[in-house]
Structures are given as structure tokens and as C-alpha cells.
Amino acid sequence: STRGLLRARAVEDKDDYVRSAALQALASMWPDESTRELLRARAVEDTDEDARSGALEALVSTWPDESTRELLRTRAVQDENDEPRSAALRALASTWPDESTRELLRTRAVEDADGFARSAALQALASAWPDESTRDFLGTRVREAADRGERGEAFFILSGMHSEFGRILSTRDLDGVGPYLDPREPIPREHIDRAAEKAGIAGGDLDATLASLCRHLGWDVTRGADH
């Protein structure tokens, strides 16, 4: 049968993309307990991180209940690869945006062993909880993170919560993507002027916009976060 063939492909195929596609098809066409158990098993046992991530995503979209949530919380910490851990964190933030999820994200943003997963946690926090508490948390990462790139990413996310100007300003090449500036170092006026031009800020409005951004950040970008 088609279902039997898909179940076989989901486990036995040598191509991780085929395994993942088979799992997605099963969840879409036969969303019953048998399919769910297969997805739960593959989310843990598949040898490929993308296939495990796909199994988690299929579970969330088809069975967004407490059992799935608990599996995600476990995989967000225990999976050996950063992509499934990141996928689990993103799914938790989008599907269960409560205080328990928020605390898990804050913990993983500091304690995860991989920068990609820590970044996913920070991004999910800013997206789901764009409030003062998240701003304070990002500001703390700017001041306490030992890694320059991690400080820069926290700066980028925090600045982007303020404005497009902030998002552009925090990037080295003024393109809104990494690499990011180190927020502990002063930003030259030339870089600020070019960021304003890219963001479409008129010269007369720049000083007020810059002052607003600095208030949002909690430091003067022309002096650096250490001052």
C-alpha cells in the first residue's frame, strides 16, 4: 500500500530528504496514532539532524498538544545537533508562548553549547516577547557574553527591535545581516551617517533617531556599551 511504502521510506531510505518527505506525507495523509508514534521515534532516532527536525515540525503542526510540547522541551536540550535543538525552541516559542517556554529560551540562550542554537533562542525571545524584559536580557548578553560574535548578535537583535536604522547600524557592511559590530566598541560617525542614509532618515532627523536608539539600548553607541 502507499502508506506502507511511505513508512518504509521514512525509516529505511538512505536519503535524509526522502525520509523527511515521507514523514511529512504520512502526517498529512494519515494523522493517526500509528503515524504519531513513528514521528516521535524518528524525531529521536533518525541519524540525520534535518530529518529529526522535520519529524518535530510535523508533530507540532499535526498534534500541538502537551505530549508534543514535552518532547520538544526534551529535544531542545538533549538532541546532539544544533538544528533540531533550534527547531524545537522555535516551535515552542511560536506554539506555546508562555512563561515556561520563555524561561527555557532564556536558559538555552546562555547555556546551549552551540552558537547557532543560542542565536535561535535569542531570536525567538525577541519575536515572541518584544518587551522590556527581553531588552534587558539582550543588554545583559551584550555586556556579559565573552564571544564577540555573540555580543554582536545580541546587539543586532536588540537594535532591530528599535528600528530599521538600528538593524542596519549594527551590521559591519550596513546590509542588515552579519557580521555584526562589537557593541563594546564605539561606532564611528561615518558609519552612523551611512546607516541613516540606507534607512532613509533625513539629516535633520538623525540626531533624534540616534538618541532614541541609544535610550532603547541603554548605552551611547558612539562610546560603546562598556562606557
C-alpha positions in Angstrom: 0.0 0.0 0.0 1.0 3.6 -0.3 1.0 4.1 3.4 3.2 1.0 3.9 5.6 2.2 1.3 5.9 5.7 2.9 6.5 4.1 6.3 9.3 2.0 4.8 10.8 5.1 3.1 10.6 7.1 6.3 12.8 4.6 8.1 14.9 2.8 5.5 15.7 5.2 2.7 19.4 6.3 2.6 18.4 9.9 1.6 17.5 12.0 4.6 15.4 14.3 2.4 13.3 11.3 1.2 12.9 10.1 4.8 11.8 13.5 5.9 9.3 13.9 3.0 7.8 10.5 3.7 7.2 11.5 7.3 5.6 14.8 6.2 3.3 12.9 3.8 2.3 10.4 6.5 1.4 13.2 8.9 -0.7 14.9 6.2 -2.5 11.9 4.8 -2.7 9.5 7.9 -2.7 11.7 11.0 -3.4 8.8 13.4 -1.7 7.4 16.5 0.4 5.0 14.5 1.8 7.8 12.4 2.4 9.9 15.5 4.4 7.2 17.2 6.5 6.8 14.1 7.2 10.6 14.0 8.1 10.6 17.7 10.5 7.7 17.2 12.2 9.3 14.1 12.5 12.7 15.9 14.8 10.9 18.3 16.3 8.0 16.4 16.9 9.3 12.8 20.6 9.6 12.1 20.2 12.9 10.3 19.6 16.2 12.1 17.4 17.6 9.3 15.2 14.6 9.3 14.8 14.8 13.1 13.9 18.5 12.8 11.3 17.6 10.1 9.7 15.0 12.3 9.5 17.5 15.2 7.9 20.1 12.9 5.4 17.6 11.6 4.4 16.6 15.1 3.9 20.3 16.1 1.7 21.1 13.0 -0.5 18.0 13.4 -0.5 17.3 17.2 0.1 20.6 19.0 -0.7 19.1 22.5 1.1 18.7 25.8 2.7 15.4 24.8 4.3 17.1 21.8 5.3 20.0 23.9 7.2 17.8 26.4 9.0 16.0 23.6 10.1 19.4 22.2 11.3 20.6 25.6 13.4 17.4 25.8 14.8 17.6 22.3 15.6 21.3 22.8 18.1 20.3 25.4 19.1 16.7 24.6 19.5 16.5 20.8 23.1 16.1 19.8 22.9 18.6 17.0 22.1 22.3 17.0 19.5 22.3 14.2 16.9 20.0 15.9 17.5 21.9 19.2 16.9 25.2 17.4 13.8 23.8 15.6 12.4 22.7 18.9 13.0 26.1 20.5 11.4 28.0 17.6 8.3 25.6 17.7 7.9 26.1 21.4 8.0 29.9 21.1 5.5 30.0 18.3 3.1 27.4 19.6 3.4 27.7 23.4 4.5 31.3 24.1 4.0 31.2 27.9 6.3 31.9 30.8 7.6 28.3 30.9 8.8 28.5 27.3 10.2 31.9 27.9 12.4 30.7 30.8 13.6 27.7 28.7 14.6 30.1 25.9 16.4 32.4 28.3 18.3 29.4 29.7 19.3 28.0 26.3 20.3 31.4 25.0 23.1 31.3 27.6 23.8 27.6 28.2 23.5 25.8 24.9 26.9 24.7 23.7 26.4 25.9 20.1 26.2 29.5 18.9 23.5 28.6 16.3 21.1 27.3 18.9 21.9 30.2 21.3 21.1 32.6 18.4 17.8 30.8 17.7 16.8 31.2 21.3 17.6 34.9 21.3 15.7 35.5 18.0 12.7 33.5 19.3 12.7 35.6 22.5 12.7 38.9 20.6 10.0 37.7 18.3 7.6 36.3 20.9 8.3 38.7 23.7 9.4 42.1 22.4 9.2 43.8 25.8 11.4 45.5 28.3 12.4 42.2 30.0 13.7 40.8 26.7 15.5 44.1 26.0 17.2 43.9 29.4 18.2 40.3 28.8 19.7 41.2 25.4 21.5 44.1 27.0 22.9 41.7 29.6 24.2 39.4 26.8 25.9 42.4 25.2 27.7 43.2 28.4 28.5 39.6 29.6 29.0 37.4 26.5 32.7 36.6 26.2 32.4 35.9 22.4 32.5 39.0 20.2 30.1 37.4 17.6 27.6 36.6 20.3 27.7 40.2 21.7 27.3 41.4 18.1 24.2 39.3 17.5 22.6 40.4 20.8 23.3 44.0 19.7 21.8 43.3 16.2 18.6 41.8 17.7 18.2 44.5 20.3 18.8 47.3 17.8 16.4 45.7 15.3 13.6 45.8 18.0 14.0 49.6 17.9 14.1 50.3 14.1 15.3 49.5 10.7 18.0 52.1 11.3 19.2 50.2 14.4 19.2 46.9 12.5 21.3 48.3 9.7 23.6 50.3 12.0 24.6 47.1 14.0 25.9 45.4 10.9 29.5 45.8 9.7 28.6 46.1 6.0 25.4 48.1 6.6 23.3 45.3 4.9 21.2 44.1 7.9 23.0 40.8 8.1 26.1 39.5 9.8 28.9 40.0 10.5 27.8 42.4 13.3 29.7 45.2 15.0 31.0 44.6 18.5 28.7 46.8 20.7 31.5 47.3 23.2 33.4 49.4 20.7 32.5 52.9 19.6 30.7 53.3 16.3 32.3 55.9 14.0 30.1 58.9 12.9 30.7 57.9 9.2 29.1 54.5 9.8 26.2 56.1 11.6 25.6 58.6 8.7 25.8 55.8 6.1 23.3 53.7 8.1 20.9 56.7 8.3 21.2 57.2 4.6 20.4 53.5 3.9 17.4 53.6 6.3 16.1 56.7 4.6 16.5 59.0 7.6 16.8 62.7 6.8 19.8 64.5 8.1 17.7 66.7 10.4 16.1 63.7 12.0 19.2 61.7 12.6 20.3 63.1 16.0 16.8 62.5 17.4 16.7 59.0 16.0 20.1 58.1 17.2 19.3 59.4 20.7 16.1 57.3 20.7 18.1 54.2 19.7 20.7 54.8 22.5 17.9 55.1 25.1 16.4 51.9 23.8 19.8 50.1 24.0 20.9 51.6 27.3 24.2 52.9 26.1 25.7 55.5 23.8 26.7 53.7 20.6 29.3 56.4 19.9 31.1 55.4 23.1 30.4 51.7 23.3 28.5 49.6 25.8 31.4 49.4 28.2 31.0 53.1 29.0 
